[in-house]
Amino acid sequence: MKTAWLILMVCVSVLRADELRLHFKPDDHALGDVHPFFHEGECFLYYLKPGKFDALLLRSRDSLNWTSQTLKHAPVTPEDWMTPYFVLGVFRDEPAGLFRSFHGHAKGRMASQTSTDLIHWECAAKEFHVPAEDYYERRRDPFVFWISEEKCYGCVMTTWIKGRAKSSGGGISLATSPDLKRWTDHGIVLDLVDQDEPECPQMFQIGTRWYLLTSIYHHKSVGGPVYYTASRPEGPWSIGGKLDGKDLCAAQVSRDGSGRFMLYGWIPLTPSTAEKQHWGGHLALAREIYALPDGSLATRLAPEIAKTIDKLVWMPASVAAKVPLKSSQRFGARCKLSCPPGGQGGFELCFPPLGKVVYSTNHLCIQDASGVSWSESELVPPPAGSWDFSVLIEDDRVEVFAAGRHSLCARLPAAKAPPHVSFHAKGDLFEVTDFQFSLLQSSP
């Protein structure tokens, strides 16, 4: 077993001009349930503000630097269907030359808003709505999408099935329509049997496969993203796997201008367990979702963010250990890991007193300094050869990207003392090469 050490002196908490901020949060509130939509190379990120769940908007062209944009809504009459969260998931209605967004309303009916510029919104005519049905206690979180094979729209919704306790009544329902006015309800297309309501479901297609992405609410935790697969939106659906841990909350996907599927979610404002989770927090780093040859989904750091991070100052471990480094408790570490087919082993990056990252060929975990796990994920063993492994830390937020196909994030209990960074491989066949360290600063 080989171990290498880096000793960091951490004494400054103010972000310098040349330092990269990883996780965005508005100055005066947390953000929750983000809904991305790309238009003309820009991400319009609609989200809900804790409290009354007002809809707010952020805009960015690089998914790192975000600008708040004031949303405006036309006057609402007593006859209109309206809620504070009047814009969530957005899609383009090309025939009408409009942007549309559906949202849950009274008794499970899904109402609609329209916009010509993604900023100014107004209530759509009442005929543009998904009607209520009688097989559920509650239905919410609609996501409308186009089904090209059937030449119709789909609306997937989270559902609490009637007659069941909430903790075991979770399901996902689907309705389809040729014109967004006349809807055929297909009922429950995915019965979660013994689980709570899913959060923010979406359906999208890659190749010939359909994917259903959602987060399963558990106890008092929103839950991390899981996905199911099928040959058509009506199902039957089979479990595919998880895309991250519990701290990537209510993650949503949108296709960017290059046709890539980009995933956004939020990290709870305080360290969270399955029994206690703060609703809302910082925006996690965007991930790209893509399909592997067997149809399973993988995640990697968004290409634009990866390019930005590559351009920062990175030092070999031997250099970093000799230079007096002074910065806030924010840094990046990356290396190449390799393990031959069938080889066993693991890798640990330790940064006490905050925590450590533990990686093996089939498991990834973010722990605090005492060894308590705050987020973890089971992995598919990576291919033979050498692959990249990186950890990015900002204050108490930790993000991990492994083998170009796995990601994991967590918020750990904060530590005020400087970190002492070490890394080592476990197992004779597991090798660590090209270890580099960065204070996430740009070149002078």
Secondary structure as UniProt FT lines:
FT   STRAND          2..7
FT   STRAND          9..10
FT   TURN            17..18
FT   TURN            27..28
FT   STRAND          31..39
FT   TURN            40..41
FT   STRAND          42..49
FT   TURN            50..53
FT   STRAND          54..60
FT   STRAND          67..69
FT   STRAND          72..73
FT   TURN            78..79
FT   STRAND          90..93
FT   TURN            94..97
FT   STRAND          98..104
FT   HELIX           106..108
FT   STRAND          110..115
FT   STRAND          120..123
FT   TURN            126..127
FT   STRAND          136..147
FT   TURN            148..151
FT   STRAND          152..161
FT   TURN            162..163
FT   HELIX           166..168
FT   STRAND          170..177
FT   STRAND          184..191
FT   STRAND          198..206
FT   TURN            207..208
FT   STRAND          209..216
FT   TURN            219..220
FT   STRAND          225..230
FT   TURN            233..234
FT   STRAND          238..242
FT   TURN            246..247
FT   STRAND          249..255
FT   TURN            257..258
FT   STRAND          261..268
FT   STRAND          281..283
FT   STRAND          287..291
FT   TURN            293..294
FT   STRAND          297..301
FT   HELIX           303..310
FT   STRAND          315..316
FT   HELIX           317..320
FT   TURN            321..322
FT   STRAND          326..327
FT   STRAND          330..339
FT   TURN            341..342
FT   STRAND          346..351
FT   TURN            352..354
FT   STRAND          355..360
FT   TURN            361..362
FT   STRAND          363..368
FT   TURN            369..370
FT   STRAND          373..378
FT   STRAND          385..394
FT   TURN            395..396
FT   STRAND          397..402
FT   TURN            403..405
FT   STRAND          406..411
FT   STRAND          420..426
FT   TURN            428..429
FT   STRAND          431..438
FT   STRAND          441..442
//
